[in-house]
Amino acid sequence: MKKVSVPFFFFFLALSPAFAAGVTVKTAADTCKAGQPVTIILTNGSGESVYSLAKSGAPAMAVRNLEIKNPRGIWDAFFLKSRKGSDADFEKAGELKPGESVTFSWTPLVMEGGKELPAVPGRYRITVIYHAVKGPFRTFGTAKSNEFTIK
C-alpha cells in the first residue's frame, strides 16, 4: 500500500490552544476487522461550533488521514479515496456545537495502484480536520483519534 510521511508543519496550523485541544476523536472499539466500518465519536469541547471543509458545502466533519504505526513506532499516512471532493462527508455530523458529540461509521479504505482497498492489519489512528469561524476568518484544527487495531 502507498504510504506517505506526514510533515509536522502540515498539522501545525494557526490555532488557539483551547480550540486545538477542544475537539476529540475516539473509536467505539479498540479492534475491528479489515474492510469493516469503524464507529467514530467526535466531541466538541472547544467552546465554539466547528465545521468540516467539505467541498459539497455540507457542514460535516472530515476524515483527513488514516495513519498506521510502522515497526519503528512512527506514524505513516495513507492516501484516502473515500472522499467527496477532498473530504469524507458524513450525513449525521453537520455543525458540531460546543459540548455536542456525534457518532458515525467510516470504513478505512486506502488507495493502492489506483484501487480502493481495505486497510491492512495493523495499529492505526485517524486524523479529523475541521474549522471554526472567527469573524471574517476560519481557524483550522486537527484532532487525532485513539490508537486502534485492524485485524
ChimeraX commands (.cxc) that place a marker at each C-alpha (Angstrom):
marker #1 position 0.00,0.00,0.00 radius 0.5
marker #1 position 1.14,3.52,-0.77 radius 0.5
marker #1 position 2.13,5.38,2.40 radius 0.5
marker #1 position 3.38,8.91,2.83 radius 0.5
marker #1 position 5.03,10.51,5.79 radius 0.5
marker #1 position 3.02,13.46,7.01 radius 0.5
marker #1 position 5.17,16.54,7.62 radius 0.5
marker #1 position 4.71,18.07,11.06 radius 0.5
marker #1 position 4.11,21.56,9.64 radius 0.5
marker #1 position 1.04,20.27,7.76 radius 0.5
marker #1 position -0.77,19.73,11.04 radius 0.5
marker #1 position 0.66,22.75,12.87 radius 0.5
marker #1 position -1.93,25.32,11.86 radius 0.5
marker #1 position -2.72,28.67,13.48 radius 0.5
marker #1 position -4.87,27.66,16.45 radius 0.5
marker #1 position -5.59,28.92,19.91 radius 0.5
marker #1 position -4.58,26.24,22.48 radius 0.5
marker #1 position -8.15,25.91,23.79 radius 0.5
marker #1 position -9.55,25.41,20.28 radius 0.5
marker #1 position -6.88,22.86,19.32 radius 0.5
marker #1 position -7.42,20.79,22.46 radius 0.5
marker #1 position -11.22,21.01,22.42 radius 0.5
marker #1 position -12.24,18.57,19.67 radius 0.5
marker #1 position -11.65,14.92,20.50 radius 0.5
marker #1 position -11.92,11.83,18.30 radius 0.5
marker #1 position -12.21,8.27,19.53 radius 0.5
marker #1 position -13.25,4.93,18.15 radius 0.5
marker #1 position -16.02,2.96,19.83 radius 0.5
marker #1 position -13.88,-0.21,19.81 radius 0.5
marker #1 position -10.17,-0.88,20.11 radius 0.5
marker #1 position -10.27,-3.58,17.40 radius 0.5
marker #1 position -12.09,-4.08,14.09 radius 0.5
marker #1 position -11.83,-6.35,11.05 radius 0.5
marker #1 position -10.26,-5.21,7.76 radius 0.5
marker #1 position -12.91,-3.87,5.39 radius 0.5
marker #1 position -15.43,-3.31,8.19 radius 0.5
marker #1 position -16.70,0.09,9.36 radius 0.5
marker #1 position -15.15,1.82,12.36 radius 0.5
marker #1 position -17.52,3.69,14.68 radius 0.5
marker #1 position -16.08,7.15,15.38 radius 0.5
marker #1 position -17.19,9.51,18.15 radius 0.5
marker #1 position -16.42,13.22,17.79 radius 0.5
marker #1 position -16.84,15.52,20.77 radius 0.5
marker #1 position -16.58,19.30,20.70 radius 0.5
marker #1 position -15.25,20.65,23.99 radius 0.5
marker #1 position -13.77,23.78,22.39 radius 0.5
marker #1 position -16.44,26.27,23.49 radius 0.5
marker #1 position -17.35,27.19,19.89 radius 0.5
marker #1 position -19.03,25.47,16.93 radius 0.5
marker #1 position -16.82,23.58,14.46 radius 0.5
marker #1 position -17.45,22.60,10.82 radius 0.5
marker #1 position -15.96,20.45,8.07 radius 0.5
marker #1 position -14.04,21.51,4.99 radius 0.5
marker #1 position -16.46,19.61,2.74 radius 0.5
marker #1 position -16.44,20.93,-0.83 radius 0.5
marker #1 position -20.10,19.97,-1.11 radius 0.5
marker #1 position -20.90,22.80,1.30 radius 0.5
marker #1 position -22.46,20.42,3.82 radius 0.5
marker #1 position -21.17,21.21,7.31 radius 0.5
marker #1 position -19.88,17.70,8.07 radius 0.5
marker #1 position -16.70,16.55,9.78 radius 0.5
marker #1 position -13.96,15.18,7.54 radius 0.5
marker #1 position -11.55,12.29,7.99 radius 0.5
marker #1 position -8.27,13.71,6.73 radius 0.5
marker #1 position -5.85,10.81,7.21 radius 0.5
marker #1 position -5.67,7.19,8.21 radius 0.5
marker #1 position -2.27,6.55,9.81 radius 0.5
marker #1 position -0.53,3.26,10.55 radius 0.5
marker #1 position 2.20,2.84,13.15 radius 0.5
marker #1 position 5.28,1.38,11.44 radius 0.5
marker #1 position 7.73,-1.03,13.16 radius 0.5
marker #1 position 9.88,1.93,14.29 radius 0.5
marker #1 position 6.87,3.43,16.11 radius 0.5
marker #1 position 6.46,6.29,13.60 radius 0.5
marker #1 position 3.08,7.12,12.08 radius 0.5
marker #1 position 2.74,6.89,8.27 radius 0.5
marker #1 position -0.33,8.29,6.49 radius 0.5
marker #1 position -2.24,6.51,3.71 radius 0.5
marker #1 position -3.84,8.19,0.73 radius 0.5
marker #1 position -7.62,8.01,1.10 radius 0.5
marker #1 position -10.15,7.89,-1.70 radius 0.5
marker #1 position -13.33,7.68,0.38 radius 0.5
marker #1 position -13.93,11.38,-0.16 radius 0.5
marker #1 position -16.35,13.67,-1.93 radius 0.5
marker #1 position -14.11,16.32,-3.46 radius 0.5
marker #1 position -11.29,16.28,-0.95 radius 0.5
marker #1 position -13.15,15.41,2.26 radius 0.5
marker #1 position -15.13,12.44,3.53 radius 0.5
marker #1 position -18.68,13.62,4.21 radius 0.5
marker #1 position -20.87,12.11,6.90 radius 0.5
marker #1 position -24.56,12.99,6.78 radius 0.5
marker #1 position -25.09,12.98,10.56 radius 0.5
marker #1 position -22.25,15.26,11.63 radius 0.5
marker #1 position -23.19,18.76,10.46 radius 0.5
marker #1 position -22.25,21.64,12.70 radius 0.5
marker #1 position -20.87,20.39,15.99 radius 0.5
marker #1 position -21.84,22.86,18.69 radius 0.5
marker #1 position -19.94,23.30,21.97 radius 0.5
marker #1 position -20.46,20.28,24.23 radius 0.5
marker #1 position -22.03,18.16,21.49 radius 0.5
marker #1 position -20.90,14.75,20.27 radius 0.5
marker #1 position -21.71,12.89,17.08 radius 0.5
marker #1 position -21.21,9.21,16.22 radius 0.5
marker #1 position -20.80,7.86,12.69 radius 0.5
marker #1 position -19.35,4.87,10.84 radius 0.5
marker #1 position -16.44,5.07,8.40 radius 0.5
marker #1 position -14.77,2.22,6.52 radius 0.5
marker #1 position -10.96,2.58,6.38 radius 0.5
marker #1 position -10.13,2.21,2.68 radius 0.5
marker #1 position -6.79,3.23,1.15 radius 0.5
marker #1 position -5.55,3.79,-2.40 radius 0.5
marker #1 position -3.18,1.24,-3.90 radius 0.5
marker #1 position -2.43,1.10,-7.61 radius 0.5
marker #1 position -5.46,3.26,-8.39 radius 0.5
marker #1 position -7.77,0.92,-6.48 radius 0.5
marker #1 position -9.56,1.42,-3.20 radius 0.5
marker #1 position -8.68,-1.43,-0.82 radius 0.5
marker #1 position -9.34,-2.26,2.84 radius 0.5
marker #1 position -6.57,-1.18,5.20 radius 0.5
marker #1 position -4.14,-3.99,6.03 radius 0.5
marker #1 position -3.91,-5.35,9.58 radius 0.5
marker #1 position -2.01,-3.08,11.95 radius 0.5
marker #1 position -2.21,-0.38,14.60 radius 0.5
marker #1 position -3.98,2.78,13.37 radius 0.5
marker #1 position -5.31,6.21,14.25 radius 0.5
marker #1 position -7.50,8.69,12.36 radius 0.5
marker #1 position -6.95,12.42,11.87 radius 0.5
marker #1 position -10.03,14.64,11.54 radius 0.5
marker #1 position -9.78,18.20,10.17 radius 0.5
marker #1 position -12.28,20.95,10.99 radius 0.5
marker #1 position -12.63,24.71,11.18 radius 0.5
marker #1 position -14.35,27.40,13.22 radius 0.5
marker #1 position -15.37,30.83,12.04 radius 0.5
marker #1 position -13.64,33.71,13.83 radius 0.5
marker #1 position -15.04,36.92,12.40 radius 0.5
marker #1 position -14.21,37.01,8.68 radius 0.5
marker #1 position -11.61,34.22,9.08 radius 0.5
marker #1 position -11.65,30.47,9.51 radius 0.5
marker #1 position -9.40,28.89,12.13 radius 0.5
marker #1 position -8.38,25.33,11.26 radius 0.5
marker #1 position -7.67,22.42,13.55 radius 0.5
marker #1 position -6.96,18.71,13.52 radius 0.5
marker #1 position -7.68,16.06,16.10 radius 0.5
marker #1 position -6.23,12.55,16.23 radius 0.5
marker #1 position -8.12,9.53,17.48 radius 0.5
marker #1 position -7.04,6.92,19.96 radius 0.5
marker #1 position -4.99,4.05,18.57 radius 0.5
marker #1 position -6.99,1.05,17.33 radius 0.5
marker #1 position -6.19,-2.27,15.69 radius 0.5
marker #1 position -7.39,-3.56,12.34 radius 0.5
marker #1 position -7.18,-7.38,12.16 radius 0.5
marker link #1:1,2 radius 0.2
marker link #1:2,3 radius 0.2
marker link #1:3,4 radius 0.2
marker link #1:4,5 radius 0.2
marker link #1:5,6 radius 0.2
marker link #1:6,7 radius 0.2
marker link #1:7,8 radius 0.2
marker link #1:8,9 radius 0.2
marker link #1:9,10 radius 0.2
marker link #1:10,11 radius 0.2
marker link #1:11,12 radius 0.2
marker link #1:12,13 radius 0.2
marker link #1:13,14 radius 0.2
marker link #1:14,15 radius 0.2
marker link #1:15,16 radius 0.2
marker link #1:16,17 radius 0.2
marker link #1:17,18 radius 0.2
marker link #1:18,19 radius 0.2
marker link #1:19,20 radius 0.2
marker link #1:20,21 radius 0.2
marker link #1:21,22 radius 0.2
marker link #1:22,23 radius 0.2
marker link #1:23,24 radius 0.2
marker link #1:24,25 radius 0.2
marker link #1:25,26 radius 0.2
marker link #1:26,27 radius 0.2
marker link #1:27,28 radius 0.2
marker link #1:28,29 radius 0.2
marker link #1:29,30 radius 0.2
marker link #1:30,31 radius 0.2
marker link #1:31,32 radius 0.2
marker link #1:32,33 radius 0.2
marker link #1:33,34 radius 0.2
marker link #1:34,35 radius 0.2
marker link #1:35,36 radius 0.2
marker link #1:36,37 radius 0.2
marker link #1:37,38 radius 0.2
marker link #1:38,39 radius 0.2
marker link #1:39,40 radius 0.2
marker link #1:40,41 radius 0.2
marker link #1:41,42 radius 0.2
marker link #1:42,43 radius 0.2
marker link #1:43,44 radius 0.2
marker link #1:44,45 radius 0.2
marker link #1:45,46 radius 0.2
marker link #1:46,47 radius 0.2
marker link #1:47,48 radius 0.2
marker link #1:48,49 radius 0.2
marker link #1:49,50 radius 0.2
marker link #1:50,51 radius 0.2
marker link #1:51,52 radius 0.2
marker link #1:52,53 radius 0.2
marker link #1:53,54 radius 0.2
marker link #1:54,55 radius 0.2
marker link #1:55,56 radius 0.2
marker link #1:56,57 radius 0.2
marker link #1:57,58 radius 0.2
marker link #1:58,59 radius 0.2
marker link #1:59,60 radius 0.2
marker link #1:60,61 radius 0.2
marker link #1:61,62 radius 0.2
marker link #1:62,63 radius 0.2
marker link #1:63,64 radius 0.2
marker link #1:64,65 radius 0.2
marker link #1:65,66 radius 0.2
marker link #1:66,67 radius 0.2
marker link #1:67,68 radius 0.2
marker link #1:68,69 radius 0.2
marker link #1:69,70 radius 0.2
marker link #1:70,71 radius 0.2
marker link #1:71,72 radius 0.2
marker link #1:72,73 radius 0.2
marker link #1:73,74 radius 0.2
marker link #1:74,75 radius 0.2
marker link #1:75,76 radius 0.2
marker link #1:76,77 radius 0.2
marker link #1:77,78 radius 0.2
marker link #1:78,79 radius 0.2
marker link #1:79,80 radius 0.2
marker link #1:80,81 radius 0.2
marker link #1:81,82 radius 0.2
marker link #1:82,83 radius 0.2
marker link #1:83,84 radius 0.2
marker link #1:84,85 radius 0.2
marker link #1:85,86 radius 0.2
marker link #1:86,87 radius 0.2
marker link #1:87,88 radius 0.2
marker link #1:88,89 radius 0.2
marker link #1:89,90 radius 0.2
marker link #1:90,91 radius 0.2
marker link #1:91,92 radius 0.2
marker link #1:92,93 radius 0.2
marker link #1:93,94 radius 0.2
marker link #1:94,95 radius 0.2
marker link #1:95,96 radius 0.2
marker link #1:96,97 radius 0.2
marker link #1:97,98 radius 0.2
marker link #1:98,99 radius 0.2
marker link #1:99,100 radius 0.2
marker link #1:100,101 radius 0.2
marker link #1:101,102 radius 0.2
marker link #1:102,103 radius 0.2
marker link #1:103,104 radius 0.2
marker link #1:104,105 radius 0.2
marker link #1:105,106 radius 0.2
marker link #1:106,107 radius 0.2
marker link #1:107,108 radius 0.2
marker link #1:108,109 radius 0.2
marker link #1:109,110 radius 0.2
marker link #1:110,111 radius 0.2
marker link #1:111,112 radius 0.2
marker link #1:112,113 radius 0.2
marker link #1:113,114 radius 0.2
marker link #1:114,115 radius 0.2
marker link #1:115,116 radius 0.2
marker link #1:116,117 radius 0.2
marker link #1:117,118 radius 0.2
marker link #1:118,119 radius 0.2
marker link #1:119,120 radius 0.2
marker link #1:120,121 radius 0.2
marker link #1:121,122 radius 0.2
marker link #1:122,123 radius 0.2
marker link #1:123,124 radius 0.2
marker link #1:124,125 radius 0.2
marker link #1:125,126 radius 0.2
marker link #1:126,127 radius 0.2
marker link #1:127,128 radius 0.2
marker link #1:128,129 radius 0.2
marker link #1:129,130 radius 0.2
marker link #1:130,131 radius 0.2
marker link #1:131,132 radius 0.2
marker link #1:132,133 radius 0.2
marker link #1:133,134 radius 0.2
marker link #1:134,135 radius 0.2
marker link #1:135,136 radius 0.2
marker link #1:136,137 radius 0.2
marker link #1:137,138 radius 0.2
marker link #1:138,139 radius 0.2
marker link #1:139,140 radius 0.2
marker link #1:140,141 radius 0.2
marker link #1:141,142 radius 0.2
marker link #1:142,143 radius 0.2
marker link #1:143,144 radius 0.2
marker link #1:144,145 radius 0.2
marker link #1:145,146 radius 0.2
marker link #1:146,147 radius 0.2
marker link #1:147,148 radius 0.2
marker link #1:148,149 radius 0.2
marker link #1:149,150 radius 0.2
marker link #1:150,151 radius 0.2
view
